Amino acid sequence: MNNFNWNYPTTMWVGKDRVNDLGKACKQLDIKKPLLVTDGGLAKTKMVSNILKQLKIEGLETNIFSNVVGNPTGTNVNEGVKEYHNNKNDGVIAFGGGSGLDVGKAIAFMSGQNLPIWEFEDVGDNWAKANNEKIAPIISVPTTAGTGSETGRASVILNEKTGVKNIIFHPKFLSSIVILDPVLTVGLPAKITAATGMDALAHNLEAFCAPGFHPMADGIALEGMRLINKWLLIAFRDGSNLDARMNMLAAASMGSTAFQKGLGAIHSLSHPVNALNNIHHGLSNAIFMPYVLTFNKDVIEEKIIKICNYLELKDQTFDGFIDWILKLRKDLNMPHKLSDVIEKKDFDIDRLSKMALEDPSTSGNPKKLTIEDMRLMYKHSISGELF
């Protein structure tokens, strides 16, 4: 019997208007001068200005860093670390979607390191090189329900020199306190609600299908998919429905919690496209999902039928599950083919296939993959033909 190391998440404050407890969270972690990290769009909103005012009332001198792009870069992190040191901050509030959360967590981590961020890529025991004692405390507040970065122990950061998205990992990347407040997601556009929701589905789905023994991850992933099946379309069609928003936030956090068991080729194919073509991560995951599932059919069919049973789908077969995925994407107004969002002239299949094979998510795929497999799945995603 193999041995496993299980590490499950953190303190989570959940519910309507819980963002009002942000000052309390800072004080509980002994943060007196936080750096609020978010993206440029959110930084200009009334939501953020109200938070800054409330923190000031509570005696917290808060600085803001917002040079964060959709597929965050090493430059974003390095500039944030400089800001953190210049302001003499003592903790980070990571606020926003996956990009804001990933950069915020990385700034907190890198604020106490001497090595470049790429030295901590999630390969082998690279994380052991870090100075554990100098990682700043992190409070994460998601405003989208997708990446689940708030409960993850890693950040996905683009290395501009190599053009590769690297997963930077350390156990203390995990936020000290997470605040899940559905009110913060009410203004999310339907298109982003759809893409982030499919990202959450990809996390739960790939975690459940990944090989290995982790019944806690499997149970959480199943329930995460049930919540998505019940609530994603409601949140998409009625963005003001707080129950739908709350359940999608929970499902996103559950996906990130579960995928410490592993991911797979959906993410392997997505990361290079995100890096080189600047496609939203949730959108690319949604596009690749049926092609990867049908490619893996012979080794995951039994697990997919278990999902069908738990979700109480009408057709509890592998094909029935694929039909559910295809209908869900259609109902969310999402494209079926990669060629719907990327022109063929901008698609370097050889380079993308090599990057996909080398992606850390590849090792979690239920089937062992070759570069020819990656090429084939990319080709199918362009033509729209399932395996």
C-alpha positions as CSV (number, residue, x, y, z in Angstrom):
1,M,0.0,0.0,0.0
2,N,1.3,3.4,-1.0
3,N,1.7,6.3,1.5
4,F,0.0,9.7,1.0
5,N,0.3,13.1,2.5
6,W,-3.1,14.9,2.8
7,N,-3.3,18.6,3.6
8,Y,-6.8,20.2,3.8
9,P,-7.6,23.8,3.8
10,T,-8.0,26.6,6.2
11,T,-10.3,28.9,8.2
12,M,-13.2,30.1,6.0
13,W,-15.7,32.8,6.9
14,V,-18.7,32.3,4.7
15,G,-21.9,34.2,4.1
16,K,-23.6,37.4,3.0
17,D,-21.7,40.6,3.9
18,R,-18.8,38.7,5.5
19,V,-16.4,41.1,3.7
20,N,-17.3,43.4,6.6
21,D,-15.2,41.1,8.8
22,L,-12.0,41.9,6.8
23,G,-10.7,44.2,9.5
24,K,-11.4,41.5,12.1
25,A,-9.4,39.0,10.0
26,C,-6.4,41.4,9.8
27,K,-6.4,41.9,13.6
28,Q,-6.7,38.1,14.2
29,L,-3.6,37.6,12.1
30,D,-1.8,40.6,13.7
31,I,-1.7,42.5,10.3
32,K,-1.5,46.2,11.0
33,K,-0.6,47.5,7.5
34,P,-2.0,45.2,4.8
35,L,-1.3,45.4,1.0
36,L,-4.5,44.9,-0.8
37,V,-3.7,43.2,-4.1
38,T,-6.3,43.2,-6.9
39,D,-6.6,43.9,-10.6
40,G,-6.8,47.4,-12.2
41,G,-10.5,47.1,-13.0
42,L,-11.6,46.2,-9.5
43,A,-9.3,48.8,-8.0
44,K,-11.5,51.5,-9.5
45,T,-14.8,50.1,-8.2
46,K,-16.9,51.4,-5.3
47,M,-16.6,48.0,-3.8
48,V,-12.9,48.4,-3.2
49,S,-13.1,52.1,-2.2
50,N,-15.7,51.1,0.5
51,I,-13.4,48.3,1.8
52,L,-10.4,50.7,2.0
53,K,-12.6,53.3,3.9
54,Q,-13.8,50.6,6.3
55,L,-10.3,49.4,7.0
56,K,-9.2,52.9,7.7
57,I,-12.0,53.4,10.2
58,E,-10.8,50.2,11.9
59,G,-7.3,51.7,12.2
60,L,-5.7,49.7,9.4
61,E,-3.4,51.7,7.1
62,T,-4.0,49.8,3.8
63,N,-2.0,50.2,0.6
64,I,-3.2,48.9,-2.8
65,F,-1.4,47.2,-5.6
66,S,-3.3,46.7,-8.8
67,N,-0.9,46.1,-11.7
68,V,-2.3,42.6,-12.3
69,V,-3.2,41.2,-15.7
70,G,-5.6,38.4,-16.6
71,N,-2.9,35.8,-17.1
72,P,-0.6,37.2,-14.3
73,T,3.2,37.5,-14.9
74,G,6.4,37.3,-13.0
75,T,6.7,41.1,-13.5
76,N,3.4,41.6,-11.7
77,V,4.7,39.7,-8.7
78,N,8.1,41.3,-8.6
79,E,6.5,44.8,-8.8
80,G,4.1,43.9,-6.0
81,V,6.9,42.6,-3.8
82,K,8.7,46.0,-4.3
83,E,5.5,47.8,-3.3
84,Y,5.1,45.6,-0.3
85,H,8.6,46.4,1.0
86,N,8.5,50.1,0.1
87,N,5.2,50.4,2.1
88,K,6.6,48.2,5.0
89,N,3.4,46.1,4.8
90,D,3.0,43.1,7.1
91,G,0.4,41.0,5.3
92,V,-1.6,40.7,2.1
93,I,-5.3,40.9,1.3
94,A,-5.6,39.0,-2.1
95,F,-8.9,40.3,-3.6
96,G,-10.6,39.5,-6.9
97,G,-10.6,36.7,-9.4
98,G,-8.0,34.1,-9.9
99,S,-5.4,36.6,-11.2
100,G,-5.6,38.9,-8.2
101,L,-5.6,36.0,-5.8
102,D,-2.6,34.3,-7.4
103,V,-0.6,37.4,-7.5
104,G,-1.5,38.4,-4.0
105,K,-0.5,35.0,-2.6
106,A,2.7,35.1,-4.6
107,I,3.6,38.5,-3.3
108,A,3.1,37.3,0.3
109,F,5.3,34.3,-0.4
110,M,8.1,36.1,-2.3
111,S,8.2,39.0,0.2
112,G,10.5,36.9,2.3
113,Q,12.5,35.0,-0.4
114,N,15.9,35.7,-1.9
115,L,15.7,33.2,-4.8
116,P,13.8,34.1,-8.0
117,I,10.1,32.9,-8.1
118,W,10.9,30.3,-10.8
119,E,13.1,28.4,-8.3
120,F,9.8,27.4,-6.5
121,E,8.1,25.8,-9.5
122,D,6.0,22.8,-8.5
123,V,8.6,20.3,-9.5
124,G,10.1,17.7,-7.0
125,D,10.8,19.4,-3.6
126,N,11.6,22.9,-5.0
127,W,9.3,24.3,-2.3
128,A,11.8,23.2,0.4
129,K,14.2,25.9,-0.8
130,A,11.9,28.6,0.6
131,N,12.3,30.5,3.9
132,N,9.2,29.3,5.7
133,E,9.5,31.9,8.5
134,K,9.3,34.9,6.2
135,I,6.0,34.2,4.3
136,A,3.6,37.0,5.0
137,P,0.0,36.1,6.3
138,I,-2.6,36.0,3.5
139,I,-6.3,36.8,3.6
140,S,-8.1,35.8,0.3
141,V,-11.4,37.3,-0.8
142,P,-12.6,35.9,-4.2
143,T,-15.0,37.9,-6.3
144,T,-15.4,35.2,-8.9
145,A,-16.5,31.6,-8.5
146,G,-14.0,29.6,-10.6
147,T,-10.3,29.2,-9.8
148,G,-10.7,28.4,-6.1
149,S,-7.2,29.9,-5.7
150,E,-8.4,31.0,-2.2
151,T,-8.1,27.4,-1.0
152,G,-5.1,26.5,-3.1
153,R,-1.4,26.1,-2.2
154,A,-0.1,27.4,-5.5
155,S,-0.2,30.3,-7.9
156,V,-0.1,30.1,-11.7
157,I,2.3,32.7,-13.0
158,L,3.4,33.4,-16.6
159,N,7.2,33.5,-17.2
160,E,7.4,36.2,-19.9
161,K,10.9,35.0,-21.0
162,T,9.9,31.4,-21.7
163,G,6.2,32.0,-22.5
164,V,5.3,29.2,-20.1
165,K,2.8,29.3,-17.3
166,N,4.5,27.9,-14.2
167,I,2.8,26.6,-11.1
168,I,4.6,28.0,-8.0
169,F,3.9,25.9,-5.0
170,H,4.5,26.0,-1.2
171,P,2.3,24.6,1.6
172,K,2.2,28.1,3.1
173,F,0.7,29.6,0.0
174,L,-2.5,28.5,1.6
175,S,-4.4,31.5,2.9
176,S,-4.7,32.0,6.6
177,I,-8.3,33.2,6.4
178,V,-10.7,33.0,3.4
179,I,-13.8,35.2,3.1
180,L,-16.6,33.9,0.8
181,D,-19.1,36.6,0.4
182,P,-21.7,36.1,-2.4
183,V,-22.5,39.8,-2.5
184,L,-19.1,40.5,-4.0
185,T,-19.9,38.3,-7.1
186,V,-23.3,39.7,-7.8
187,G,-22.0,42.2,-10.4
188,L,-20.0,39.5,-12.3
189,P,-21.0,39.6,-16.0
190,A,-22.8,36.5,-17.3
191,K,-20.0,35.6,-19.7
192,I,-17.4,35.6,-16.8
193,T,-19.9,33.7,-14.6
194,A,-20.0,31.0,-17.3
195,A,-16.3,30.8,-17.9
196,T,-15.4,30.7,-14.2
197,G,-18.1,28.2,-13.4
198,M,-16.7,25.9,-16.1
199,D,-13.3,26.3,-14.5
200,A,-14.7,25.1,-11.2
201,L,-16.3,22.2,-13.0
202,A,-13.0,21.3,-14.6
203,H,-11.2,21.3,-11.3
204,N,-13.8,19.0,-9.6
205,L,-14.1,16.7,-12.6
206,E,-10.3,16.3,-13.2
207,A,-9.7,15.8,-9.5
208,F,-12.3,13.0,-9.3
209,C,-10.9,11.3,-12.4
210,A,-7.2,11.6,-11.4
211,P,-5.6,8.3,-10.3
212,G,-4.6,7.7,-6.8
213,F,-6.2,7.2,-3.4
214,H,-7.8,10.3,-1.9
215,P,-11.4,9.6,-0.8
216,M,-11.7,13.0,0.8
217,A,-10.9,14.7,-2.5
218,D,-13.3,12.4,-4.4
219,G,-16.1,13.2,-2.0
220,I,-15.6,16.9,-2.2
221,A,-15.3,16.8,-6.0
222,L,-18.5,14.9,-6.4
223,E,-20.4,17.4,-4.2
224,G,-18.8,20.3,-6.0
225,M,-20.1,19.0,-9.3
226,R,-23.6,18.5,-7.9
227,L,-23.6,22.2,-6.7
228,I,-22.4,23.3,-10.2
229,N,-25.1,21.2,-11.9
230,K,-27.8,22.8,-9.7
231,W,-26.6,26.4,-9.5
232,L,-24.4,27.5,-12.4
233,L,-27.2,28.1,-14.9
234,I,-29.2,29.9,-12.3
235,A,-26.2,32.2,-11.5
236,F,-25.6,32.7,-15.2
237,R,-29.3,33.7,-15.9
238,D,-29.9,35.6,-12.7
239,G,-26.7,37.2,-11.4
240,S,-28.5,38.7,-8.4
241,N,-29.5,35.3,-7.0
242,L,-27.4,35.1,-3.8
243,D,-28.1,31.4,-3.2
244,A,-26.7,30.6,-6.6
245,R,-23.7,32.9,-6.1
246,M,-23.0,31.4,-2.6
247,N,-23.2,27.8,-3.9
248,M,-20.9,28.5,-6.8
249,L,-18.3,30.1,-4.5
250,A,-18.4,27.0,-2.4
251,A,-18.1,24.7,-5.5
252,A,-15.1,26.7,-6.7
253,S,-13.3,26.4,-3.3
254,M,-14.2,22.7,-3.2
255,G,-12.6,22.2,-6.7
256,S,-9.3,23.7,-5.6
257,T,-9.4,21.7,-2.4
258,A,-10.0,18.5,-4.3
259,F,-7.4,19.0,-7.0
260,Q,-4.5,18.5,-4.7
261,K,-5.2,14.9,-5.8
262,G,-4.3,15.9,-9.3
263,L,-5.6,17.5,-12.5
264,G,-5.1,16.3,-16.1
265,A,-5.0,17.1,-19.8
266,I,-7.8,19.7,-19.7
267,H,-5.4,21.9,-17.8
268,S,-2.3,20.7,-19.7
269,L,-3.9,21.8,-22.9
270,S,-5.2,25.0,-21.4
271,H,-2.1,26.5,-19.8
272,P,-0.1,26.9,-23.1
273,V,-3.1,28.5,-24.9
274,N,-3.6,30.9,-22.0
275,A,0.1,31.8,-22.0
276,L,0.6,32.2,-25.8
277,N,-2.9,33.3,-27.0
278,N,-4.2,35.1,-23.8
279,I,-7.4,33.0,-23.7
280,H,-9.4,33.1,-20.5
281,H,-8.5,29.9,-18.5
282,G,-12.1,28.9,-17.7
283,L,-13.1,29.4,-21.4
284,S,-10.2,27.1,-22.6
285,N,-11.0,24.5,-20.0
286,A,-14.6,24.5,-21.1
287,I,-13.6,24.0,-24.8
288,F,-11.1,21.2,-24.1
289,M,-13.3,19.3,-21.6
290,P,-15.3,17.0,-24.0
291,Y,-12.2,16.2,-26.1
292,V,-10.1,15.2,-23.1
293,L,-13.0,13.2,-21.6
294,T,-13.6,11.2,-24.8
295,F,-9.9,10.6,-25.3
296,N,-9.7,9.2,-21.7
297,K,-13.0,7.2,-22.0
298,D,-11.6,3.7,-21.7
299,V,-10.0,4.4,-18.3
300,I,-12.5,6.8,-16.7
301,E,-15.9,5.4,-17.9
302,E,-16.6,3.8,-14.6
303,K,-15.9,7.0,-12.7
304,I,-18.0,9.1,-15.1
305,I,-21.0,6.8,-14.5
306,K,-20.5,7.3,-10.7
307,I,-20.7,11.1,-11.4
308,C,-23.9,10.6,-13.5
309,N,-25.5,8.6,-10.6
310,Y,-24.6,11.3,-8.0
311,L,-25.8,14.1,-10.2
312,E,-29.0,12.1,-11.0
313,L,-28.7,12.7,-14.7
314,K,-31.4,11.2,-16.9
315,D,-28.9,9.3,-19.0
316,Q,-26.4,7.7,-16.6
317,T,-23.9,6.5,-19.2
318,F,-20.6,8.0,-20.4
319,D,-22.3,9.3,-23.6
320,G,-25.0,10.8,-21.4
321,F,-22.4,12.7,-19.4
322,I,-20.8,14.0,-22.5
323,D,-24.2,15.2,-23.7
324,W,-24.7,16.9,-20.4
325,I,-21.4,18.8,-20.8
326,L,-22.2,19.8,-24.4
327,K,-25.7,21.0,-23.4
328,L,-24.3,22.9,-20.4
329,R,-21.8,24.7,-22.6
330,K,-24.5,25.5,-25.2
331,D,-26.8,26.9,-22.5
332,L,-23.9,29.1,-21.3
333,N,-23.3,30.4,-24.8
334,M,-19.8,28.9,-24.9
335,P,-18.0,27.8,-28.1
336,H,-17.5,24.2,-29.0
337,K,-14.2,24.6,-30.9
338,L,-10.9,26.2,-30.2
339,S,-10.9,27.6,-33.7
340,D,-13.9,29.7,-32.6
341,V,-11.7,31.8,-30.4
342,I,-8.2,31.4,-32.0
343,E,-7.4,31.8,-35.7
344,K,-5.5,28.9,-37.2
345,K,-2.6,31.2,-38.2
346,D,-2.0,32.1,-34.6
347,F,-2.0,28.4,-33.5
348,D,1.5,26.8,-33.2
349,I,0.4,23.2,-32.6
350,D,3.9,21.8,-32.3
351,R,5.0,24.4,-29.7
352,L,1.7,24.1,-27.8
353,S,1.9,20.3,-27.7
354,K,5.4,20.3,-26.3
355,M,4.4,22.8,-23.6
356,A,1.3,20.8,-22.8
357,L,3.3,17.6,-22.4
358,E,5.7,19.3,-20.0
359,D,2.9,20.9,-18.0
360,P,2.7,19.7,-14.3
361,S,-1.0,18.8,-14.7
362,T,-0.1,16.1,-17.3
363,S,1.1,13.7,-14.7
364,G,-2.4,13.6,-13.2
365,N,-4.1,12.6,-16.3
366,P,-5.8,9.1,-16.1
367,K,-3.9,8.0,-19.2
368,K,-0.2,8.4,-19.7
369,L,0.3,11.0,-22.5
370,T,2.7,11.5,-25.4
371,I,3.3,14.5,-27.5
372,E,1.3,12.8,-30.3
373,D,-1.6,12.6,-27.9
374,M,-1.4,16.3,-27.2
375,R,-1.3,17.1,-30.9
376,L,-4.3,14.8,-31.5
377,M,-6.4,16.4,-28.8
378,Y,-5.5,19.9,-30.1
379,K,-6.5,18.9,-33.6
380,H,-9.8,17.5,-32.4
381,S,-10.5,20.7,-30.4
382,I,-9.9,22.7,-33.6
383,S,-12.1,20.5,-35.9
384,G,-14.8,20.0,-33.3
385,E,-14.7,16.2,-33.7
386,L,-14.9,14.1,-30.5
387,F,-13.0,10.9,-30.2
